[in-house]
Amino acid sequence: MTMSMKSNIKAVQIEQIDAKPFLKNITIDELKKNHVLIKMKFTPINPFDRMFIDGYYPGSEKVPRVVGLEGSGVIEEVGDDLKVPLKVGDRVCFFYPGAWANYAVVPSDYVFKLPQEVKFEDAALAIINPFTVELMVKLIKDAGHKAVVHTAASSSIGKLLIKRLRHEDIKLINLVRDKDALKEIEPLNPEFVINIEDKDWFNDLRKTARQLDAKLVFDCVAGDVGSKVFDVMPYGTTLFNFGSLSCAPVIITPRNLIFEDKKIRGMWVEPWIEMLGVEGRQNMAKQIFNRLKDELKTEIEKVFSLQEFDKALDFLDKNKQHHDKILLRLDA
């Protein structure tokens, strides 16, 4: 079907590289094959959204472009030849550029129909972080590991990983930055926690990793923490880096590589989501929806309106040590 022109859509857009995003009215005049028009409800502010805005995320050089990669809403119109069976009125979430707007046009390949019991707020957080955790679980199981290390236990992904691995026969060594971060995860009852404020934390990690035979690390801190973790881990360790909260590089030594047979790799969930294919993505989303009430539920710290996106970004920048999610409400 051909969509009637949709004008006066409010969207947060970047029009030039290195320019600040701003709220403007845009027009959608065509609904292509295999695309649907979604009236948006919620979208999160993720760390990579800030990276995208600052020009560090892949694709940020393509301007003009609407910010945001995931969200939830209701299908208002559908195009022809959909690859995923969807209809007007379906409650959905999606993973695709253009989420910071009150309407989004998305290929059906990346749209997921919601069970009735899943709230729009939770659905807006159902793809990127949960898929990342499921990728971690796959990497752990594929390599036969029974114990792993995560360097940011109080982050949103860190909390999900604690809950998710509780349902698997896998030990998790959790690193926290300070006593406040330790308090954040205490309600989750993690078994192994190391506070990097402690003077001898890296020796505690050295000992615990060898006791549990932990040779896999998921690191999103990088910098001094990631470097020390990589250095003290046992022979044959692999470190997957998937972020840089410290905004500093991981330093590795020739000894780590030559005599300790250690490896460092990047982990980016987007190529894996793409590799899953249409059916694989739909099946993974269904598994995640079943876990949203418990192990894959993300806590929400604050909700802003779309018009307040700049305040939301300021809040994020001033509260980097708080790891519960910030949402934009798009239908207000």
C-alpha positions as CSV (number, residue, x, y, z in Angstrom):
1,M,0.0,0.0,0.0
2,T,1.1,3.6,-0.5
3,M,1.2,5.7,2.6
4,S,-0.4,9.1,2.6
5,M,2.2,11.8,3.3
6,K,2.9,12.1,7.1
7,S,4.0,15.7,7.9
8,N,4.9,17.5,11.1
9,I,6.6,14.5,12.7
10,K,8.7,15.6,15.6
11,A,12.2,14.1,15.6
12,V,15.5,14.7,17.2
13,Q,17.9,15.0,14.3
14,I,21.5,15.7,13.5
15,E,22.0,17.7,10.3
16,Q,25.7,18.1,10.2
17,I,28.7,16.2,11.6
18,D,29.8,17.7,14.9
19,A,26.6,19.7,15.2
20,K,24.3,19.4,18.2
21,P,21.0,17.5,17.7
22,F,17.8,19.5,17.7
23,L,14.0,18.9,17.6
24,K,12.5,19.6,14.3
25,N,9.5,18.7,12.2
26,I,10.1,16.2,9.4
27,T,8.0,14.6,6.7
28,I,7.6,11.0,5.6
29,D,6.1,10.9,2.1
30,E,6.6,7.2,1.2
31,L,6.2,3.8,2.9
32,K,8.4,1.4,1.0
33,K,7.9,-2.3,0.5
34,N,8.5,-4.3,3.7
35,H,8.2,-1.2,5.9
36,V,5.8,-0.3,8.6
37,L,4.9,3.1,10.2
38,I,5.1,3.0,14.0
39,K,3.5,5.5,16.3
40,M,6.1,5.7,19.0
41,K,5.6,5.3,22.7
42,F,9.1,5.1,24.3
43,T,12.7,5.0,23.4
44,P,15.8,4.7,25.7
45,I,18.9,6.9,25.8
46,N,21.7,4.4,25.5
47,P,25.5,5.2,25.9
48,F,26.0,4.6,22.1
49,D,23.3,7.3,21.5
50,R,25.7,9.8,23.1
51,M,28.5,8.3,21.0
52,F,26.4,8.7,17.9
53,I,25.6,12.3,18.7
54,D,29.3,12.9,19.4
55,G,30.3,11.3,16.1
56,Y,32.1,8.2,17.4
57,Y,29.5,5.5,16.5
58,P,29.4,3.8,13.1
59,G,26.9,5.5,10.8
60,S,27.1,8.9,12.6
61,E,28.8,10.3,9.5
62,K,25.6,9.8,7.6
63,V,23.6,13.1,8.0
64,P,20.9,14.2,8.3
65,R,19.8,11.4,10.6
66,V,17.3,10.9,13.4
67,V,18.9,9.7,16.6
68,G,18.0,6.5,18.4
69,L,18.2,2.8,17.6
70,E,15.4,1.1,19.5
71,G,11.9,1.8,20.8
72,S,8.3,0.7,21.2
73,G,5.0,1.7,19.8
74,V,1.9,0.7,17.8
75,I,1.8,0.0,14.0
76,E,-0.3,2.7,12.3
77,E,0.3,1.7,8.6
78,V,1.9,-1.3,6.8
79,G,3.6,-1.5,3.4
80,D,3.5,-4.3,0.9
81,D,5.4,-7.5,0.9
82,L,6.2,-7.7,4.6
83,K,8.8,-10.3,5.6
84,V,7.3,-10.5,9.1
85,P,3.5,-10.8,9.4
86,L,2.4,-7.6,11.1
87,K,-0.8,-5.5,11.0
88,V,-2.2,-2.2,11.9
89,G,-2.7,-2.0,15.7
90,D,0.0,-4.4,16.6
91,R,2.0,-3.5,19.7
92,V,5.7,-3.7,18.8
93,C,9.3,-2.9,19.6
94,F,12.1,-2.6,17.1
95,F,15.8,-2.2,16.5
96,Y,16.5,0.3,13.7
97,P,17.8,3.9,13.3
98,G,15.3,6.7,13.8
99,A,13.7,6.0,17.2
100,W,13.9,9.5,18.8
101,A,10.7,10.7,17.1
102,N,7.0,10.4,17.5
103,Y,6.8,8.3,14.4
104,A,9.3,5.8,12.9
105,V,9.4,3.9,9.6
106,V,11.1,0.5,10.1
107,P,11.6,-2.6,7.9
108,S,9.5,-5.5,9.2
109,D,12.7,-7.6,9.5
110,Y,13.6,-5.6,12.7
111,V,10.1,-5.3,14.2
112,F,8.9,-7.6,17.0
113,K,5.3,-8.1,18.0
114,L,4.8,-7.8,21.8
115,P,2.9,-10.2,24.0
116,Q,0.0,-8.4,25.7
117,E,1.6,-8.6,29.1
118,V,4.8,-6.7,28.1
119,K,4.6,-3.0,28.9
120,F,5.7,-0.4,26.3
121,E,8.3,0.9,28.8
122,D,9.9,-2.5,29.1
123,A,9.6,-3.2,25.4
124,A,11.6,-0.1,24.6
125,L,14.5,-1.8,26.4
126,A,14.0,-5.3,25.1
127,I,16.4,-5.5,22.2
128,I,20.0,-4.1,22.5
129,N,20.9,-4.9,26.1
130,P,19.1,-8.2,26.3
131,F,20.4,-9.3,22.9
132,T,23.9,-8.3,24.2
133,V,23.5,-10.5,27.3
134,E,22.3,-13.4,25.1
135,L,25.3,-13.0,22.9
136,M,27.5,-13.2,26.0
137,V,25.7,-16.4,27.1
138,K,26.3,-17.9,23.7
139,L,30.0,-17.0,23.7
140,I,30.4,-18.5,27.2
141,K,28.6,-21.7,26.3
142,D,30.2,-22.1,22.8
143,A,33.7,-22.0,24.4
144,G,32.7,-24.2,27.4
145,H,33.5,-21.7,30.1
146,K,32.2,-22.3,33.7
147,A,33.3,-19.0,35.1
148,V,33.6,-15.4,33.7
149,V,34.5,-11.9,34.7
150,H,32.5,-8.7,34.1
151,T,34.1,-5.3,34.7
152,A,31.0,-3.2,35.3
153,A,28.6,-5.1,37.5
154,S,26.4,-2.2,38.4
155,S,25.8,-1.2,34.8
156,S,22.4,-2.1,33.2
157,I,24.1,-5.0,31.3
158,G,26.0,-6.0,34.4
159,K,22.7,-6.4,36.4
160,L,21.1,-8.3,33.6
161,L,24.1,-10.6,33.4
162,I,24.0,-11.4,37.1
163,K,20.3,-12.3,36.8
164,R,20.7,-14.2,33.6
165,L,23.7,-16.4,34.7
166,R,21.8,-17.3,37.9
167,H,19.8,-19.6,35.6
168,E,22.9,-21.2,34.2
169,D,25.7,-23.3,35.7
170,I,28.1,-20.4,35.3
171,K,30.0,-18.5,38.0
172,L,30.3,-14.7,37.6
173,I,33.0,-12.6,39.1
174,N,31.6,-9.1,39.4
175,L,33.8,-6.0,39.5
176,V,32.3,-2.8,40.9
177,R,33.9,0.7,41.0
178,D,33.0,1.7,44.6
179,K,30.8,1.1,47.7
180,D,27.8,2.8,46.1
181,A,28.0,0.4,43.1
182,L,28.3,-2.5,45.5
183,K,25.1,-1.4,47.2
184,E,23.3,-1.2,43.8
185,I,23.9,-4.9,43.1
186,E,23.5,-6.3,46.6
187,P,19.8,-6.9,46.2
188,L,20.7,-9.3,43.3
189,N,22.8,-11.4,45.7
190,P,25.9,-11.8,43.5
191,E,28.2,-14.6,44.7
192,F,31.6,-13.1,43.8
193,V,32.2,-9.3,44.0
194,I,35.5,-7.4,43.9
195,N,35.5,-3.7,44.7
196,I,38.3,-1.9,42.6
197,E,38.5,0.8,45.3
198,D,40.2,-1.9,47.5
199,K,44.0,-1.5,47.4
200,D,44.7,-5.1,46.5
201,W,41.7,-5.7,44.3
202,F,43.7,-7.1,41.3
203,N,45.3,-9.7,43.5
204,D,41.9,-10.7,44.8
205,L,40.9,-11.1,41.1
206,R,44.0,-13.0,40.3
207,K,43.3,-15.5,43.1
208,T,39.5,-15.8,42.5
209,A,39.9,-16.3,38.7
210,R,42.3,-19.1,39.2
211,Q,40.1,-20.7,41.9
212,L,37.2,-20.7,39.5
213,D,39.2,-21.3,36.4
214,A,37.8,-18.1,34.9
215,K,39.4,-17.4,31.5
216,L,36.8,-15.2,29.9
217,V,36.3,-11.4,30.5
218,F,33.6,-9.1,29.3
219,D,34.9,-5.5,29.6
220,C,33.1,-2.3,29.0
221,V,35.3,-0.1,31.1
222,A,38.7,-0.3,29.3
223,G,41.5,2.0,30.5
224,D,43.4,1.1,33.7
225,V,40.7,-1.3,34.9
226,G,40.6,-3.3,31.7
227,S,44.4,-3.3,31.4
228,K,44.9,-4.6,34.9
229,V,42.2,-7.2,34.6
230,F,43.7,-8.5,31.3
231,D,47.2,-8.6,33.0
232,V,46.2,-10.6,36.1
233,M,43.9,-13.1,34.4
234,P,45.1,-16.7,34.0
235,Y,47.0,-18.1,31.0
236,G,44.8,-18.5,27.9
237,T,42.3,-15.8,28.9
238,T,40.2,-14.1,26.2
239,L,38.9,-10.5,26.9
240,F,35.9,-9.2,24.9
241,N,35.7,-5.5,25.0
242,F,32.3,-3.9,24.2
243,G,32.7,-0.4,25.6
244,S,34.9,2.3,27.1
245,L,33.3,3.9,30.1
246,S,36.8,5.2,31.0
247,C,37.3,6.7,27.6
248,A,40.8,5.3,27.7
249,P,42.6,2.4,25.8
250,V,43.3,-1.1,27.1
251,I,47.1,-1.5,27.4
252,I,48.4,-5.0,26.7
253,T,52.0,-6.2,26.9
254,P,54.0,-8.6,24.7
255,R,54.2,-10.9,27.7
256,N,50.4,-11.2,27.8
257,L,50.3,-12.2,24.1
258,I,53.5,-14.3,23.7
259,F,54.0,-16.1,27.0
260,E,50.4,-16.1,28.4
261,D,48.6,-16.8,25.2
262,K,45.9,-14.2,26.0
263,K,43.6,-12.7,23.4
264,I,41.6,-9.5,23.2
265,R,38.6,-9.1,20.9
266,G,35.8,-6.7,20.2
267,M,32.2,-7.5,20.8
268,W,29.5,-5.6,19.0
269,V,25.9,-6.8,19.2
270,E,24.7,-5.2,15.9
271,P,26.5,-7.6,13.5
272,W,25.3,-10.5,15.5
273,I,21.7,-9.3,15.4
274,E,22.1,-9.0,11.6
275,M,23.7,-12.4,11.3
276,L,20.8,-14.1,13.1
277,G,18.5,-13.4,10.1
278,V,14.8,-12.6,10.2
279,E,13.7,-15.9,11.8
280,G,16.6,-16.0,14.3
281,R,15.9,-12.5,15.4
282,Q,12.2,-13.2,15.9
283,N,12.9,-16.4,17.9
284,M,15.4,-14.6,20.1
285,A,13.0,-11.8,20.8
286,K,10.3,-14.3,21.9
287,Q,12.8,-15.8,24.3
288,I,13.7,-12.4,25.7
289,F,10.0,-11.4,26.1
290,N,9.5,-14.5,28.3
291,R,12.3,-13.3,30.5
292,L,11.4,-9.6,30.7
293,K,9.6,-9.9,34.0
294,D,12.7,-11.3,35.8
295,E,16.2,-11.9,34.6
296,L,16.1,-9.6,31.6
297,K,14.1,-6.7,33.1
298,T,15.9,-3.4,33.1
299,E,15.2,-0.8,35.8
300,I,14.1,2.6,34.7
301,E,15.5,5.6,36.6
302,K,13.8,8.6,34.9
303,V,11.4,9.4,32.1
304,F,11.6,12.6,30.0
305,S,9.3,13.9,27.2
306,L,10.7,14.1,23.6
307,Q,10.7,17.9,24.0
308,E,13.0,17.4,27.0
309,F,15.6,15.3,25.2
310,D,18.3,17.9,25.8
311,K,17.6,17.8,29.6
312,A,17.7,14.0,29.4
313,L,21.1,14.1,27.8
314,D,22.3,16.6,30.5
315,F,21.0,14.3,33.2
316,L,22.9,11.4,31.6
317,D,26.1,13.3,31.4
318,K,25.9,14.5,35.0
319,N,24.9,11.1,36.4
320,K,27.3,8.7,34.5
321,Q,27.7,6.6,37.6
322,H,24.0,5.8,37.7
323,H,23.3,2.9,35.4
324,D,19.5,2.4,35.4
325,K,18.0,3.5,32.1
326,I,16.5,6.9,31.0
327,L,13.5,6.8,28.7
328,L,12.0,9.4,26.4
329,R,8.2,9.4,26.3
330,L,7.3,10.0,22.7
331,D,3.5,10.3,22.7
332,A,3.2,13.1,25.3
